[in-house]
């Protein structure tokens, strides 16, 4: 079953390759959507995929790449949108 989520990641998540590795993980799991840095220092993600893969992706966001220091992750589910890939904005 396809699900979609908005994910907000807080902590030391900019300037550490978070968007690059998020894209890599999304492609690996077949997740569609996008990732972007926000002015407040957080990372914003819209992600869509199979429920199990999406939950795995959200779990990964709680850790991030080696250099990141994630302090908090907020996620909320929303109706799926027709994304055609995963992008870095």
PyMOL Python script that loads the backbone (N, CA, C, O; Angstrom):
from pymol import cmd

cmd.read_pdbstr("""\
ATOM      1  N   UNK A   1       0.843  -1.178   0.000  1.00  0.00           N
ATOM      2  CA  UNK A   1       0.000   0.000   0.000  1.00  0.00           C
ATOM      3  C   UNK A   1       0.894   1.249   0.000  1.00  0.00           C
ATOM      4  O   UNK A   1       1.813   1.364   0.812  1.00  0.00           O
ATOM      5  N   UNK A   2       0.619   2.164  -0.903  1.00  0.00           N
ATOM      6  CA  UNK A   2       1.409   3.386  -1.011  1.00  0.00           C
ATOM      7  C   UNK A   2       0.969   4.397   0.030  1.00  0.00           C
ATOM      8  O   UNK A   2      -0.221   4.649   0.217  1.00  0.00           O
ATOM      9  N   UNK A   3       1.963   4.975   0.707  1.00  0.00           N
ATOM     10  CA  UNK A   3       1.720   6.018   1.700  1.00  0.00           C
ATOM     11  C   UNK A   3       2.664   7.173   1.416  1.00  0.00           C
ATOM     12  O   UNK A   3       3.669   7.017   0.723  1.00  0.00           O
ATOM     13  N   UNK A   4       2.324   8.339   1.965  1.00  0.00           N
ATOM     14  CA  UNK A   4       3.181   9.510   1.810  1.00  0.00           C
ATOM     15  C   UNK A   4       3.317  10.206   3.156  1.00  0.00           C
ATOM     16  O   UNK A   4       2.424  10.127   4.000  1.00  0.00           O
ATOM     17  N   UNK A   5       4.439  10.885   3.347  1.00  0.00           N
ATOM     18  CA  UNK A   5       4.696  11.566   4.619  1.00  0.00           C
ATOM     19  C   UNK A   5       5.486  12.838   4.391  1.00  0.00           C
ATOM     20  O   UNK A   5       6.314  12.929   3.485  1.00  0.00           O
ATOM     21  N   UNK A   6       5.209  13.813   5.235  1.00  0.00           N
ATOM     22  CA  UNK A   6       6.055  14.992   5.370  1.00  0.00           C
ATOM     23  C   UNK A   6       6.965  14.709   6.552  1.00  0.00           C
ATOM     24  O   UNK A   6       6.495  14.337   7.627  1.00  0.00           O
ATOM     25  N   UNK A   7       8.263  14.885   6.358  1.00  0.00           N
ATOM     26  CA  UNK A   7       9.249  14.594   7.393  1.00  0.00           C
ATOM     27  C   UNK A   7      10.079  15.846   7.619  1.00  0.00           C
ATOM     28  O   UNK A   7      10.621  16.411   6.668  1.00  0.00           O
ATOM     29  N   UNK A   8      10.183  16.282   8.859  1.00  0.00           N
ATOM     30  CA  UNK A   8      11.011  17.431   9.211  1.00  0.00           C
ATOM     31  C   UNK A   8      12.108  16.937  10.137  1.00  0.00           C
ATOM     32  O   UNK A   8      11.830  16.331  11.172  1.00  0.00           O
ATOM     33  N   UNK A   9      13.357  17.195   9.763  1.00  0.00           N
ATOM     34  CA  UNK A   9      14.513  16.699  10.506  1.00  0.00           C
ATOM     35  C   UNK A   9      15.270  17.898  11.087  1.00  0.00           C
ATOM     36  O   UNK A   9      15.602  18.846  10.375  1.00  0.00           O
ATOM     37  N   UNK A  10      15.532  17.835  12.386  1.00  0.00           N
ATOM     38  CA  UNK A  10      16.196  18.925  13.106  1.00  0.00           C
ATOM     39  C   UNK A  10      17.516  18.453  13.694  1.00  0.00           C
ATOM     40  O   UNK A  10      17.716  17.260  13.921  1.00  0.00           O
ATOM     41  N   UNK A  11      18.408  19.392  13.937  1.00  0.00           N
ATOM     42  CA  UNK A  11      19.720  19.103  14.518  1.00  0.00           C
ATOM     43  C   UNK A  11      20.795  19.655  13.606  1.00  0.00           C
ATOM     44  O   UNK A  11      20.575  20.621  12.875  1.00  0.00           O
ATOM     45  N   UNK A  12      21.962  19.031  13.655  1.00  0.00           N
ATOM     46  CA  UNK A  12      23.047  19.405  12.730  1.00  0.00           C
ATOM     47  C   UNK A  12      22.831  18.599  11.451  1.00  0.00           C
ATOM     48  O   UNK A  12      23.415  17.533  11.256  1.00  0.00           O
ATOM     49  N   UNK A  13      21.968  19.144  10.583  1.00  0.00           N
ATOM     50  CA  UNK A  13      21.556  18.399   9.393  1.00  0.00           C
ATOM     51  C   UNK A  13      21.805  19.164   8.092  1.00  0.00           C
ATOM     52  O   UNK A  13      21.454  18.682   7.015  1.00  0.00           O
ATOM     53  N   UNK A  14      22.403  20.343   8.183  1.00  0.00           N
ATOM     54  CA  UNK A  14      22.792  21.077   6.974  1.00  0.00           C
ATOM     55  C   UNK A  14      24.315  21.189   6.951  1.00  0.00           C
ATOM     56  O   UNK A  14      24.958  21.346   7.989  1.00  0.00           O
ATOM     57  N   UNK A  15      24.872  21.103   5.750  1.00  0.00           N
ATOM     58  CA  UNK A  15      26.322  21.173   5.604  1.00  0.00           C
ATOM     59  C   UNK A  15      27.028  19.869   5.929  1.00  0.00           C
ATOM     60  O   UNK A  15      28.246  19.844   6.102  1.00  0.00           O
ATOM     61  N   UNK A  16      26.259  18.776   6.013  1.00  0.00           N
ATOM     62  CA  UNK A  16      26.843  17.473   6.354  1.00  0.00           C
ATOM     63  C   UNK A  16      26.467  16.395   5.329  1.00  0.00           C
ATOM     64  O   UNK A  16      26.648  15.204   5.586  1.00  0.00           O
ATOM     65  N   UNK A  17      25.946  16.810   4.173  1.00  0.00           N
ATOM     66  CA  UNK A  17      25.573  15.846   3.138  1.00  0.00           C
ATOM     67  C   UNK A  17      24.228  15.191   3.359  1.00  0.00           C
ATOM     68  O   UNK A  17      23.930  14.168   2.743  1.00  0.00           O
ATOM     69  N   UNK A  18      23.408  15.766   4.232  1.00  0.00           N
ATOM     70  CA  UNK A  18      22.134  15.120   4.558  1.00  0.00           C
ATOM     71  C   UNK A  18      21.257  14.962   3.328  1.00  0.00           C
ATOM     72  O   UNK A  18      20.685  13.890   3.129  1.00  0.00           O
ATOM     73  N   UNK A  19      21.128  15.989   2.495  1.00  0.00           N
ATOM     74  CA  UNK A  19      20.267  15.884   1.310  1.00  0.00           C
ATOM     75  C   UNK A  19      20.807  14.847   0.324  1.00  0.00           C
ATOM     76  O   UNK A  19      20.033  14.073  -0.239  1.00  0.00           O
ATOM     77  N   UNK A  20      22.120  14.823   0.110  1.00  0.00           N
ATOM     78  CA  UNK A  20      22.729  13.852  -0.805  1.00  0.00           C
ATOM     79  C   UNK A  20      22.433  12.420  -0.344  1.00  0.00           C
ATOM     80  O   UNK A  20      21.989  11.588  -1.135  1.00  0.00           O
ATOM     81  N   UNK A  21      22.681  12.140   0.936  1.00  0.00           N
ATOM     82  CA  UNK A  21      22.477  10.781   1.443  1.00  0.00           C
ATOM     83  C   UNK A  21      20.994  10.434   1.575  1.00  0.00           C
ATOM     84  O   UNK A  21      20.623   9.264   1.483  1.00  0.00           O
ATOM     85  N   UNK A  22      20.153  11.430   1.786  1.00  0.00           N
ATOM     86  CA  UNK A  22      18.709  11.190   1.799  1.00  0.00           C
ATOM     87  C   UNK A  22      18.267  10.749   0.412  1.00  0.00           C
ATOM     88  O   UNK A  22      17.486   9.808   0.271  1.00  0.00           O
ATOM     89  N   UNK A  23      18.771  11.432  -0.609  1.00  0.00           N
ATOM     90  CA  UNK A  23      18.455  11.055  -1.985  1.00  0.00           C
ATOM     91  C   UNK A  23      18.923   9.629  -2.272  1.00  0.00           C
ATOM     92  O   UNK A  23      18.191   8.834  -2.861  1.00  0.00           O
ATOM     93  N   UNK A  24      20.131   9.318  -1.856  1.00  0.00           N
ATOM     94  CA  UNK A  24      20.687   7.976  -2.079  1.00  0.00           C
ATOM     95  C   UNK A  24      19.825   6.910  -1.406  1.00  0.00           C
ATOM     96  O   UNK A  24      19.525   5.885  -2.018  1.00  0.00           O
ATOM     97  N   UNK A  25      19.425   7.137  -0.156  1.00  0.00           N
ATOM     98  CA  UNK A  25      18.598   6.181   0.572  1.00  0.00           C
ATOM     99  C   UNK A  25      17.218   6.055  -0.062  1.00  0.00           C
ATOM    100  O   UNK A  25      16.677   4.953  -0.160  1.00  0.00           O
ATOM    101  N   UNK A  26      16.644   7.186  -0.495  1.00  0.00           N
ATOM    102  CA  UNK A  26      15.325   7.164  -1.129  1.00  0.00           C
ATOM    103  C   UNK A  26      15.348   6.317  -2.404  1.00  0.00           C
ATOM    104  O   UNK A  26      14.461   5.491  -2.621  1.00  0.00           O
ATOM    105  N   UNK A  27      16.356   6.524  -3.236  1.00  0.00           N
ATOM    106  CA  UNK A  27      16.468   5.749  -4.472  1.00  0.00           C
ATOM    107  C   UNK A  27      16.632   4.261  -4.148  1.00  0.00           C
ATOM    108  O   UNK A  27      16.026   3.410  -4.799  1.00  0.00           O
ATOM    109  N   UNK A  28      17.447   3.957  -3.147  1.00  0.00           N
ATOM    110  CA  UNK A  28      17.673   2.569  -2.725  1.00  0.00           C
ATOM    111  C   UNK A  28      16.363   1.894  -2.308  1.00  0.00           C
ATOM    112  O   UNK A  28      16.149   0.716  -2.597  1.00  0.00           O
ATOM    113  N   UNK A  29      15.485   2.645  -1.626  1.00  0.00           N
ATOM    114  CA  UNK A  29      14.229   2.082  -1.115  1.00  0.00           C
ATOM    115  C   UNK A  29      13.043   2.265  -2.070  1.00  0.00           C
ATOM    116  O   UNK A  29      11.943   1.796  -1.779  1.00  0.00           O
ATOM    117  N   UNK A  30      13.253   2.937  -3.195  1.00  0.00           N
ATOM    118  CA  UNK A  30      12.149   3.173  -4.120  1.00  0.00           C
ATOM    119  C   UNK A  30      11.195   4.261  -3.643  1.00  0.00           C
ATOM    120  O   UNK A  30      10.012   4.246  -3.982  1.00  0.00           O
ATOM    121  N   UNK A  31      11.706   5.199  -2.860  1.00  0.00           N
ATOM    122  CA  UNK A  31      10.899   6.312  -2.342  1.00  0.00           C
ATOM    123  C   UNK A  31      10.890   7.443  -3.359  1.00  0.00           C
ATOM    124  O   UNK A  31      11.918   7.752  -3.961  1.00  0.00           O
ATOM    125  N   UNK A  32       9.742   8.053  -3.547  1.00  0.00           N
ATOM    126  CA  UNK A  32       9.584   9.199  -4.437  1.00  0.00           C
ATOM    127  C   UNK A  32       9.353  10.450  -3.605  1.00  0.00           C
ATOM    128  O   UNK A  32       8.890  10.361  -2.468  1.00  0.00           O
ATOM    129  N   UNK A  33       9.674  11.628  -4.166  1.00  0.00           N
ATOM    130  CA  UNK A  33       9.426  12.883  -3.466  1.00  0.00           C
ATOM    131  C   UNK A  33      10.604  13.826  -3.606  1.00  0.00           C
ATOM    132  O   UNK A  33      11.244  13.882  -4.656  1.00  0.00           O
ATOM    133  N   UNK A  34      10.889  14.571  -2.542  1.00  0.00           N
ATOM    134  CA  UNK A  34      12.016  15.506  -2.577  1.00  0.00           C
ATOM    135  C   UNK A  34      12.504  15.835  -1.179  1.00  0.00           C
ATOM    136  O   UNK A  34      11.832  15.567  -0.183  1.00  0.00           O
ATOM    137  N   UNK A  35      13.700  16.426  -1.130  1.00  0.00           N
ATOM    138  CA  UNK A  35      14.322  16.875   0.115  1.00  0.00           C
ATOM    139  C   UNK A  35      14.859  18.285  -0.121  1.00  0.00           C
ATOM    140  O   UNK A  35      15.368  18.587  -1.200  1.00  0.00           O
ATOM    141  N   UNK A  36      14.744  19.142   0.889  1.00  0.00           N
ATOM    142  CA  UNK A  36      15.299  20.486   0.769  1.00  0.00           C
ATOM    143  C   UNK A  36      15.673  21.038   2.130  1.00  0.00           C
ATOM    144  O   UNK A  36      15.073  20.694   3.148  1.00  0.00           O
ATOM    145  N   UNK A  37      16.698  21.917   2.125  1.00  0.00           N
ATOM    146  CA  UNK A  37      17.078  22.638   3.334  1.00  0.00           C
ATOM    147  C   UNK A  37      16.078  23.757   3.580  1.00  0.00           C
ATOM    148  O   UNK A  37      15.554  24.351   2.637  1.00  0.00           O
ATOM    149  N   UNK A  38      15.817  24.039   4.848  1.00  0.00           N
ATOM    150  CA  UNK A  38      14.937  25.144   5.226  1.00  0.00           C
ATOM    151  C   UNK A  38      15.771  26.231   5.905  1.00  0.00           C
ATOM    152  O   UNK A  38      16.820  25.941   6.480  1.00  0.00           O
ATOM    153  N   UNK A  39      15.303  27.487   5.839  1.00  0.00           N
ATOM    154  CA  UNK A  39      16.059  28.598   6.434  1.00  0.00           C
ATOM    155  C   UNK A  39      16.324  28.453   7.938  1.00  0.00           C
ATOM    156  O   UNK A  39      17.280  29.034   8.452  1.00  0.00           O
ATOM    157  N   UNK A  40      15.494  27.691   8.642  1.00  0.00           N
ATOM    158  CA  UNK A  40      15.678  27.528  10.091  1.00  0.00           C
ATOM    159  C   UNK A  40      16.739  26.483  10.440  1.00  0.00           C
ATOM    160  O   UNK A  40      16.938  26.182  11.617  1.00  0.00           O
ATOM    161  N   UNK A  41      17.423  25.925   9.433  1.00  0.00           N
ATOM    162  CA  UNK A  41      18.472  24.939   9.675  1.00  0.00           C
ATOM    163  C   UNK A  41      17.992  23.496   9.634  1.00  0.00           C
ATOM    164  O   UNK A  41      18.795  22.574   9.776  1.00  0.00           O
ATOM    165  N   UNK A  42      16.703  23.290   9.442  1.00  0.00           N
ATOM    166  CA  UNK A  42      16.155  21.935   9.363  1.00  0.00           C
ATOM    167  C   UNK A  42      16.169  21.436   7.924  1.00  0.00           C
ATOM    168  O   UNK A  42      16.492  22.177   6.996  1.00  0.00           O
ATOM    169  N   UNK A  43      15.815  20.168   7.759  1.00  0.00           N
ATOM    170  CA  UNK A  43      15.659  19.562   6.441  1.00  0.00           C
ATOM    171  C   UNK A  43      14.205  19.121   6.321  1.00  0.00           C
ATOM    172  O   UNK A  43      13.653  18.503   7.231  1.00  0.00           O
ATOM    173  N   UNK A  44      13.594  19.449   5.182  1.00  0.00           N
ATOM    174  CA  UNK A  44      12.195  19.124   4.908  1.00  0.00           C
ATOM    175  C   UNK A  44      12.150  18.076   3.810  1.00  0.00           C
ATOM    176  O   UNK A  44      12.825  18.203   2.788  1.00  0.00           O
ATOM    177  N   UNK A  45      11.348  17.037   4.028  1.00  0.00           N
ATOM    178  CA  UNK A  45      11.247  15.942   3.062  1.00  0.00           C
ATOM    179  C   UNK A  45       9.782  15.620   2.819  1.00  0.00           C
ATOM    180  O   UNK A  45       8.998  15.518   3.762  1.00  0.00           O
ATOM    181  N   UNK A  46       9.416  15.460   1.562  1.00  0.00           N
ATOM    182  CA  UNK A  46       8.143  14.850   1.204  1.00  0.00           C
ATOM    183  C   UNK A  46       8.507  13.522   0.572  1.00  0.00           C
ATOM    184  O   UNK A  46       9.270  13.472  -0.392  1.00  0.00           O
ATOM    185  N   UNK A  47       7.959  12.446   1.119  1.00  0.00           N
ATOM    186  CA  UNK A  47       8.346  11.105   0.684  1.00  0.00           C
ATOM    187  C   UNK A  47       7.118  10.240   0.478  1.00  0.00           C
ATOM    188  O   UNK A  47       6.141  10.333   1.221  1.00  0.00           O
ATOM    189  N   UNK A  48       7.183   9.403  -0.535  1.00  0.00           N
ATOM    190  CA  UNK A  48       6.067   8.511  -0.849  1.00  0.00           C
ATOM    191  C   UNK A  48       6.603   7.171  -1.301  1.00  0.00           C
ATOM    192  O   UNK A  48       7.580   7.105  -2.047  1.00  0.00           O
ATOM    193  N   UNK A  49       5.968   6.102  -0.851  1.00  0.00           N
ATOM    194  CA  UNK A  49       6.379   4.775  -1.265  1.00  0.00           C
ATOM    195  C   UNK A  49       5.580   3.711  -0.562  1.00  0.00           C
ATOM    196  O   UNK A  49       4.621   4.001   0.154  1.00  0.00           O
ATOM    197  N   UNK A  50       5.982   2.477  -0.771  1.00  0.00           N
ATOM    198  CA  UNK A  50       5.372   1.356  -0.082  1.00  0.00           C
ATOM    199  C   UNK A  50       5.484   1.591   1.428  1.00  0.00           C
ATOM    200  O   UNK A  50       6.501   2.096   1.903  1.00  0.00           O
ATOM    201  N   UNK A  51       4.452   1.232   2.174  1.00  0.00           N
ATOM    202  CA  UNK A  51       4.412   1.547   3.609  1.00  0.00           C
ATOM    203  C   UNK A  51       5.649   1.063   4.360  1.00  0.00           C
ATOM    204  O   UNK A  51       6.219   1.813   5.152  1.00  0.00           O
ATOM    205  N   UNK A  52       6.067  -0.160   4.128  1.00  0.00           N
ATOM    206  CA  UNK A  52       7.236  -0.712   4.829  1.00  0.00           C
ATOM    207  C   UNK A  52       8.495   0.081   4.466  1.00  0.00           C
ATOM    208  O   UNK A  52       9.291   0.423   5.341  1.00  0.00           O
ATOM    209  N   UNK A  53       8.670   0.370   3.177  1.00  0.00           N
ATOM    210  CA  UNK A  53       9.837   1.131   2.736  1.00  0.00           C
ATOM    211  C   UNK A  53       9.809   2.553   3.288  1.00  0.00           C
ATOM    212  O   UNK A  53      10.851   3.093   3.661  1.00  0.00           O
ATOM    213  N   UNK A  54       8.632   3.161   3.343  1.00  0.00           N
ATOM    214  CA  UNK A  54       8.512   4.513   3.871  1.00  0.00           C
ATOM    215  C   UNK A  54       8.862   4.542   5.358  1.00  0.00           C
ATOM    216  O   UNK A  54       9.549   5.457   5.813  1.00  0.00           O
ATOM    217  N   UNK A  55       8.407   3.570   6.105  1.00  0.00           N
ATOM    218  CA  UNK A  55       8.742   3.510   7.538  1.00  0.00           C
ATOM    219  C   UNK A  55      10.241   3.277   7.743  1.00  0.00           C
ATOM    220  O   UNK A  55      10.837   3.840   8.661  1.00  0.00           O
ATOM    221  N   UNK A  56      10.843   2.457   6.896  1.00  0.00           N
ATOM    222  CA  UNK A  56      12.291   2.245   6.944  1.00  0.00           C
ATOM    223  C   UNK A  56      13.024   3.551   6.650  1.00  0.00           C
ATOM    224  O   UNK A  56      14.020   3.869   7.300  1.00  0.00           O
ATOM    225  N   UNK A  57      12.530   4.306   5.669  1.00  0.00           N
ATOM    226  CA  UNK A  57      13.122   5.590   5.305  1.00  0.00           C
ATOM    227  C   UNK A  57      13.024   6.585   6.465  1.00  0.00           C
ATOM    228  O   UNK A  57      13.989   7.288   6.767  1.00  0.00           O
ATOM    229  N   UNK A  58      11.869   6.642   7.107  1.00  0.00           N
ATOM    230  CA  UNK A  58      11.695   7.538   8.257  1.00  0.00           C
ATOM    231  C   UNK A  58      12.639   7.145   9.387  1.00  0.00           C
ATOM    232  O   UNK A  58      13.222   8.009  10.042  1.00  0.00           O
ATOM    233  N   UNK A  59      12.789   5.848   9.614  1.00  0.00           N
ATOM    234  CA  UNK A  59      13.747   5.378  10.637  1.00  0.00           C
ATOM    235  C   UNK A  59      15.164   5.846  10.291  1.00  0.00           C
ATOM    236  O   UNK A  59      15.904   6.285  11.172  1.00  0.00           O
ATOM    237  N   UNK A  60      15.542   5.755   9.012  1.00  0.00           N
ATOM    238  CA  UNK A  60      16.863   6.207   8.588  1.00  0.00           C
ATOM    239  C   UNK A  60      17.025   7.705   8.850  1.00  0.00           C
ATOM    240  O   UNK A  60      18.101   8.148   9.252  1.00  0.00           O
ATOM    241  N   UNK A  61      15.968   8.486   8.627  1.00  0.00           N
ATOM    242  CA  UNK A  61      16.032   9.940   8.840  1.00  0.00           C
ATOM    243  C   UNK A  61      16.344  10.283  10.299  1.00  0.00           C
ATOM    244  O   UNK A  61      16.890  11.352  10.575  1.00  0.00           O
ATOM    245  N   UNK A  62      16.009   9.403  11.221  1.00  0.00           N
ATOM    246  CA  UNK A  62      16.316   9.614  12.632  1.00  0.00           C
ATOM    247  C   UNK A  62      17.807   9.499  12.923  1.00  0.00           C
ATOM    248  O   UNK A  62      18.272   9.925  13.981  1.00  0.00           O
ATOM    249  N   UNK A  63      18.550   8.929  11.992  1.00  0.00           N
ATOM    250  CA  UNK A  63      19.998   8.762  12.146  1.00  0.00           C
ATOM    251  C   UNK A  63      20.736   9.650  11.149  1.00  0.00           C
ATOM    252  O   UNK A  63      21.621  10.416  11.533  1.00  0.00           O
ATOM    253  N   UNK A  64      20.373   9.550   9.868  1.00  0.00           N
ATOM    254  CA  UNK A  64      21.014  10.337   8.819  1.00  0.00           C
ATOM    255  C   UNK A  64      22.416   9.851   8.526  1.00  0.00           C
ATOM    256  O   UNK A  64      22.823   8.788   8.995  1.00  0.00           O
ATOM    257  N   UNK A  65      23.167  10.638   7.741  1.00  0.00           N
ATOM    258  CA  UNK A  65      24.538  10.250   7.415  1.00  0.00           C
ATOM    259  C   UNK A  65      25.457  10.400   8.631  1.00  0.00           C
ATOM    260  O   UNK A  65      25.082  10.983   9.648  1.00  0.00           O
ATOM    261  N   UNK A  66      26.649   9.864   8.496  1.00  0.00           N
ATOM    262  CA  UNK A  66      27.623   9.794   9.595  1.00  0.00           C
ATOM    263  C   UNK A  66      27.877  11.140  10.269  1.00  0.00           C
ATOM    264  O   UNK A  66      28.010  11.194  11.492  1.00  0.00           O
ATOM    265  N   UNK A  67      27.947  12.226   9.501  1.00  0.00           N
ATOM    266  CA  UNK A  67      28.330  13.532  10.050  1.00  0.00           C
ATOM    267  C   UNK A  67      27.153  14.295  10.647  1.00  0.00           C
ATOM    268  O   UNK A  67      27.351  15.293  11.340  1.00  0.00           O
ATOM    269  N   UNK A  68      25.942  13.838  10.388  1.00  0.00           N
ATOM    270  CA  UNK A  68      24.758  14.525  10.925  1.00  0.00           C
ATOM    271  C   UNK A  68      24.571  14.200  12.398  1.00  0.00           C
ATOM    272  O   UNK A  68      25.004  13.154  12.880  1.00  0.00           O
ATOM    273  N   UNK A  69      23.927  15.104  13.096  1.00  0.00           N
ATOM    274  CA  UNK A  69      23.533  14.885  14.487  1.00  0.00           C
ATOM    275  C   UNK A  69      22.055  15.236  14.591  1.00  0.00           C
ATOM    276  O   UNK A  69      21.699  16.380  14.870  1.00  0.00           O
ATOM    277  N   UNK A  70      21.204  14.250  14.367  1.00  0.00           N
ATOM    278  CA  UNK A  70      19.757  14.467  14.367  1.00  0.00           C
ATOM    279  C   UNK A  70      19.278  14.577  15.806  1.00  0.00           C
ATOM    280  O   UNK A  70      19.537  13.701  16.631  1.00  0.00           O
ATOM    281  N   UNK A  71      18.574  15.669  16.094  1.00  0.00           N
ATOM    282  CA  UNK A  71      18.045  15.855  17.446  1.00  0.00           C
ATOM    283  C   UNK A  71      16.554  15.545  17.525  1.00  0.00           C
ATOM    284  O   UNK A  71      16.052  15.184  18.589  1.00  0.00           O
ATOM    285  N   UNK A  72      15.835  15.685  16.396  1.00  0.00           N
ATOM    286  CA  UNK A  72      14.394  15.443  16.413  1.00  0.00           C
ATOM    287  C   UNK A  72      13.904  15.221  14.986  1.00  0.00           C
ATOM    288  O   UNK A  72      14.402  15.835  14.042  1.00  0.00           O
ATOM    289  N   UNK A  73      12.927  14.341  14.844  1.00  0.00           N
ATOM    290  CA  UNK A  73      12.273  14.111  13.559  1.00  0.00           C
ATOM    291  C   UNK A  73      10.770  14.139  13.789  1.00  0.00           C
ATOM    292  O   UNK A  73      10.246  13.449  14.663  1.00  0.00           O
ATOM    293  N   UNK A  74      10.084  14.953  12.984  1.00  0.00           N
ATOM    294  CA  UNK A  74       8.628  14.998  13.018  1.00  0.00           C
ATOM    295  C   UNK A  74       8.130  14.453  11.692  1.00  0.00           C
ATOM    296  O   UNK A  74       8.654  14.808  10.636  1.00  0.00           O
ATOM    297  N   UNK A  75       7.123  13.594  11.741  1.00  0.00           N
ATOM    298  CA  UNK A  75       6.546  13.090  10.497  1.00  0.00           C
ATOM    299  C   UNK A  75       5.039  13.025  10.620  1.00  0.00           C
ATOM    300  O   UNK A  75       4.490  12.732  11.682  1.00  0.00           O
ATOM    301  N   UNK A  76       4.387  13.305   9.508  1.00  0.00           N
ATOM    302  CA  UNK A  76       2.940  13.175   9.455  1.00  0.00           C
ATOM    303  C   UNK A  76       2.573  12.638   8.085  1.00  0.00           C
ATOM    304  O   UNK A  76       3.164  13.017   7.074  1.00  0.00           O
ATOM    305  N   UNK A  77       1.600  11.758   8.065  1.00  0.00           N
ATOM    306  CA  UNK A  77       1.181  11.134   6.816  1.00  0.00           C
ATOM    307  C   UNK A  77       0.135  11.994   6.121  1.00  0.00           C
ATOM    308  O   UNK A  77      -0.641  12.700   6.764  1.00  0.00           O
ATOM    309  N   UNK A  78       0.131  11.917   4.796  1.00  0.00           N
ATOM    310  CA  UNK A  78      -0.843  12.643   3.987  1.00  0.00           C
ATOM    311  C   UNK A  78      -1.154  11.797   2.751  1.00  0.00           C
ATOM    312  O   UNK A  78      -0.422  10.854   2.452  1.00  0.00           O
ATOM    313  N   UNK A  79      -2.229  12.122   2.032  1.00  0.00           N
ATOM    314  CA  UNK A  79      -2.579  11.322   0.844  1.00  0.00           C
ATOM    315  C   UNK A  79      -1.461  11.355  -0.196  1.00  0.00           C
ATOM    316  O   UNK A  79      -0.849  12.400  -0.414  1.00  0.00           O
ATOM    317  N   UNK A  80      -1.191  10.223  -0.834  1.00  0.00           N
ATOM    318  CA  UNK A  80      -0.133  10.155  -1.847  1.00  0.00           C
ATOM    319  C   UNK A  80      -0.352  11.145  -2.991  1.00  0.00           C
ATOM    320  O   UNK A  80      -1.482  11.437  -3.384  1.00  0.00           O
ATOM    321  N   UNK A  81       0.765  11.649  -3.507  1.00  0.00           N
ATOM    322  CA  UNK A  81       0.797  12.548  -4.667  1.00  0.00           C
ATOM    323  C   UNK A  81       1.567  11.808  -5.754  1.00  0.00           C
ATOM    324  O   UNK A  81       2.347  10.905  -5.453  1.00  0.00           O
ATOM    325  N   UNK A  82       1.359  12.171  -6.988  1.00  0.00           N
ATOM    326  CA  UNK A  82       2.041  11.492  -8.090  1.00  0.00           C
ATOM    327  C   UNK A  82       3.427  12.075  -8.346  1.00  0.00           C
ATOM    328  O   UNK A  82       3.614  12.845  -9.289  1.00  0.00           O
ATOM    329  N   UNK A  83       4.401  11.712  -7.508  1.00  0.00           N
ATOM    330  CA  UNK A  83       5.791  12.098  -7.746  1.00  0.00           C
ATOM    331  C   UNK A  83       6.362  11.195  -8.838  1.00  0.00           C
ATOM    332  O   UNK A  83       5.914  10.060  -9.003  1.00  0.00           O
ATOM    333  N   UNK A  84       7.342  11.693  -9.578  1.00  0.00           N
ATOM    334  CA  UNK A  84       7.915  10.876 -10.652  1.00  0.00           C
ATOM    335  C   UNK A  84       9.395  10.568 -10.406  1.00  0.00           C
ATOM    336  O   UNK A  84      10.092  10.139 -11.326  1.00  0.00           O
ATOM    337  N   UNK A  85       9.877  10.775  -9.198  1.00  0.00           N
ATOM    338  CA  UNK A  85      11.263  10.484  -8.847  1.00  0.00           C
ATOM    339  C   UNK A  85      11.541  11.073  -7.487  1.00  0.00           C
ATOM    340  O   UNK A  85      10.621  11.506  -6.792  1.00  0.00           O
ATOM    341  N   UNK A  86      12.794  11.093  -7.104  1.00  0.00           N
ATOM    342  CA  UNK A  86      13.192  11.729  -5.853  1.00  0.00           C
ATOM    343  C   UNK A  86      14.215  12.794  -6.192  1.00  0.00           C
ATOM    344  O   UNK A  86      15.185  12.525  -6.901  1.00  0.00           O
ATOM    345  N   UNK A  87      14.004  14.004  -5.690  1.00  0.00           N
ATOM    346  CA  UNK A  87      14.817  15.156  -6.074  1.00  0.00           C
ATOM    347  C   UNK A  87      15.387  15.888  -4.878  1.00  0.00           C
ATOM    348  O   UNK A  87      14.818  15.879  -3.787  1.00  0.00           O
ATOM    349  N   UNK A  88      16.530  16.525  -5.109  1.00  0.00           N
ATOM    350  CA  UNK A  88      17.115  17.443  -4.145  1.00  0.00           C
ATOM    351  C   UNK A  88      16.755  18.846  -4.613  1.00  0.00           C
ATOM    352  O   UNK A  88      17.038  19.225  -5.750  1.00  0.00           O
ATOM    353  N   UNK A  89      16.139  19.598  -3.740  1.00  0.00           N
ATOM    354  CA  UNK A  89      15.798  20.995  -4.083  1.00  0.00           C
ATOM    355  C   UNK A  89      16.744  21.936  -3.382  1.00  0.00           C
ATOM    356  O   UNK A  89      16.632  23.152  -3.535  1.00  0.00           O
TER     357      UNK A  89
END
""", "prot")
cmd.dss("prot")
cmd.show_as("cartoon", "prot")
cmd.util.cbc("prot")
cmd.orient("prot")
